[in-house]
Amino acid sequence: MENSALLAFIGAGLALAGSPGPNTMSLAAAGAAYGARRSVGYMAGLALGMLLVIVIVATGVVGMLLTVPGVAP
């Protein structure tokens, strides 16, 4: 995978991570219920989980592309 494609994938992942969704809503609820300071660990866990999902998906996509002859450069 070229660096430009990887950067585009990371950019798209970060944009989607900031959009309203279940993680954002649950973090807002945790912040409202427990306060910002006590919700920092939860936020770190959500960010780490999102990073892990991005890495797993990227690995799978690259693996699939490398198995198909003629697709990878």
Backbone as JSON, one array per atom type, in Angstrom:
{
  "sequence": "MENSALLAFIGAGLALAGSPGPNTMSLAAAGAAYGARRSVGYMAGLALGMLLVIVIVATGVVGMLLTVPGVAP",
  "N": [[0.85, -1.18, 0.0], [0.57, 2.15, -0.88], [2.04, 5.11, 0.53], [0.42, 7.39, 0.31], [-2.14, 6.32, -0.02], [-2.44, 5.01, 2.39], [-2.37, 7.18, 4.17], [-4.71, 8.47, 3.34], [-6.59, 6.56, 4.1], [-6.24, 6.56, 6.9], [-6.98, 9.21, 7.41], [-9.7, 9.14, 6.64], [-10.63, 7.32, 8.52], [-10.23, 8.76, 10.91], [-11.96, 10.92, 10.48], [-14.42, 9.61, 10.43], [-14.43, 8.65, 13.01], [-14.88, 10.9, 14.51], [-17.45, 11.59, 13.95], [-20.93, 11.73, 14.91], [-21.97, 8.95, 16.7], [-22.38, 5.66, 18.16], [-20.2, 5.45, 19.97], [-19.51, 8.14, 20.46], [-21.88, 9.09, 21.57], [-22.12, 7.47, 23.87], [-19.85, 8.26, 25.24], [-20.45, 10.93, 25.73], [-22.61, 10.56, 27.45], [-21.34, 9.23, 29.56], [-19.6, 11.25, 30.38], [-21.45, 13.16, 31.23], [-22.65, 11.81, 33.33], [-20.57, 11.0, 35.08], [-18.6, 12.92, 35.03], [-15.95, 14.86, 33.51], [-13.27, 14.27, 34.18], [-13.31, 11.65, 35.25], [-14.1, 10.28, 33.03], [-12.05, 10.16, 31.23], [-10.43, 7.86, 31.01], [-12.23, 6.09, 29.86], [-12.59, 7.35, 27.4], [-10.0, 7.09, 26.37], [-9.92, 4.32, 26.09], [-11.9, 3.96, 24.12], [-10.67, 5.29, 21.97], [-8.35, 3.74, 21.64], [-9.52, 1.29, 20.99], [-10.76, 1.98, 18.56], [-8.51, 2.54, 17.0], [-7.37, -0.01, 16.96], [-9.33, -1.43, 15.52], [-9.13, -0.12, 13.04], [-6.51, -0.83, 12.28], [-6.76, -3.63, 12.09], [-8.69, -3.89, 10.06], [-7.35, -2.63, 7.91], [-5.17, -4.36, 7.63], [-6.47, -6.71, 6.86], [-7.66, -5.89, 4.41], [-5.4, -5.27, 2.87], [-4.19, -7.79, 2.87], [-6.12, -9.27, 1.44], [-6.0, -7.95, -1.03], [-3.41, -8.54, -1.82], [-3.54, -11.24, -2.34], [-4.96, -11.53, -4.66], [-4.14, -12.0, -7.93], [-2.54, -9.61, -9.99], [-3.77, -7.36, -8.95], [-2.4, -5.97, -6.92], [0.3, -3.62, -7.06]],
  "CA": [[0.0, 0.0, 0.0], [1.35, 3.36, -0.96], [1.88, 6.0, 1.68], [-0.71, 8.3, 0.11], [-3.36, 5.56, 0.23], [-2.5, 4.78, 3.83], [-2.74, 8.45, 4.79], [-6.12, 8.69, 3.04], [-7.35, 5.63, 4.95], [-6.17, 7.07, 8.26], [-7.8, 10.41, 7.45], [-11.11, 8.75, 6.62], [-10.92, 6.71, 9.83], [-10.33, 9.81, 11.92], [-13.18, 11.68, 10.21], [-15.55, 8.8, 10.87], [-14.37, 8.51, 14.46], [-15.4, 12.12, 15.12], [-18.86, 11.79, 13.64], [-21.8, 11.18, 15.96], [-22.26, 7.52, 16.62], [-22.55, 5.06, 19.48], [-19.09, 5.79, 20.87], [-19.63, 9.54, 20.84], [-23.04, 9.24, 22.46], [-21.84, 6.85, 25.17], [-18.86, 9.1, 25.91], [-21.18, 12.1, 26.23], [-23.39, 10.11, 28.6], [-20.41, 8.98, 30.67], [-19.15, 12.56, 30.85], [-22.54, 13.81, 31.96], [-22.95, 11.06, 34.55], [-19.43, 10.84, 35.98], [-17.68, 14.04, 34.94], [-14.92, 14.76, 32.48], [-12.04, 13.65, 34.68], [-13.5, 10.2, 35.4], [-14.4, 9.7, 31.72], [-10.86, 10.17, 30.38], [-10.04, 6.47, 30.77], [-13.21, 5.55, 28.91], [-12.26, 7.95, 26.12], [-8.77, 6.45, 25.9], [-10.28, 2.98, 25.65], [-12.59, 4.07, 22.84], [-9.68, 5.65, 20.94], [-7.5, 2.57, 21.4], [-10.35, 0.32, 20.28], [-10.93, 2.44, 17.18], [-7.23, 2.33, 16.35], [-7.22, -1.45, 16.75], [-10.22, -1.81, 14.43], [-8.55, 0.41, 11.8], [-5.35, -1.65, 11.94], [-7.23, -4.96, 11.68], [-9.34, -3.78, 8.74], [-6.32, -2.34, 6.92], [-4.41, -5.58, 7.43], [-7.3, -7.63, 6.08], [-7.81, -5.39, 3.04], [-4.12, -5.45, 2.18], [-4.03, -9.22, 2.68], [-6.98, -9.71, 0.34], [-5.49, -7.41, -2.28], [-2.16, -9.23, -2.19], [-3.83, -12.61, -2.78], [-5.54, -11.51, -6.0], [-3.08, -11.68, -8.9], [-2.76, -8.47, -10.86], [-4.38, -6.21, -8.27], [-1.34, -5.22, -6.24], [1.34, -3.14, -8.01]],
  "C": [[0.89, 1.23, 0.0], [1.08, 4.25, 0.25], [0.69, 6.92, 1.53], [-2.04, 7.58, 0.37], [-3.53, 5.29, 1.72], [-2.92, 6.04, 4.57], [-4.21, 8.77, 4.53], [-7.0, 7.8, 3.91], [-7.37, 6.11, 6.39], [-7.03, 8.32, 8.4], [-9.28, 10.1, 7.46], [-11.51, 8.12, 7.95], [-11.08, 7.75, 10.93], [-11.59, 10.65, 11.72], [-14.41, 10.9, 10.69], [-15.58, 8.64, 12.38], [-14.96, 9.74, 15.15], [-16.87, 12.36, 14.85], [-19.73, 11.19, 14.74], [-22.13, 9.72, 15.71], [-22.37, 6.97, 18.03], [-21.44, 5.41, 20.46], [-19.2, 7.22, 21.36], [-20.77, 9.74, 21.82], [-22.77, 8.63, 23.84], [-20.8, 7.64, 25.94], [-19.52, 10.35, 26.47], [-22.0, 11.73, 27.46], [-22.5, 9.84, 29.8], [-19.88, 10.28, 31.24], [-20.2, 13.27, 31.66], [-22.79, 13.12, 33.3], [-21.8, 11.09, 35.56], [-18.44, 12.0, 35.96], [-16.56, 13.77, 33.94], [-13.69, 14.0, 32.97], [-12.18, 12.13, 34.79], [-13.78, 9.52, 34.08], [-13.19, 9.65, 30.8], [-10.4, 8.76, 30.05], [-10.95, 5.8, 29.76], [-12.91, 6.07, 27.5], [-11.0, 7.32, 25.54], [-9.05, 5.03, 25.4], [-11.01, 2.98, 24.31], [-11.61, 4.39, 21.72], [-8.78, 4.46, 20.61], [-8.26, 1.49, 20.64], [-10.54, 0.7, 18.82], [-9.64, 2.24, 16.39], [-7.01, 0.85, 16.03], [-8.1, -1.92, 15.6], [-9.66, -1.33, 13.09], [-7.37, -0.44, 11.35], [-5.79, -3.03, 11.44], [-7.86, -4.91, 10.3], [-8.3, -3.52, 7.66], [-5.49, -3.58, 6.62], [-5.19, -6.58, 6.57], [-7.45, -7.19, 4.63], [-6.52, -5.59, 2.26], [-3.88, -6.93, 1.92], [-4.88, -9.75, 1.53], [-6.47, -9.19, -1.0], [-4.23, -8.11, -2.75], [-2.42, -10.66, -2.67], [-4.4, -12.66, -4.18], [-4.45, -11.12, -6.98], [-3.47, -10.49, -9.78], [-3.37, -7.24, -10.19], [-3.32, -5.33, -7.62], [-0.28, -4.79, -7.25], [2.6, -3.96, -7.94]]
}
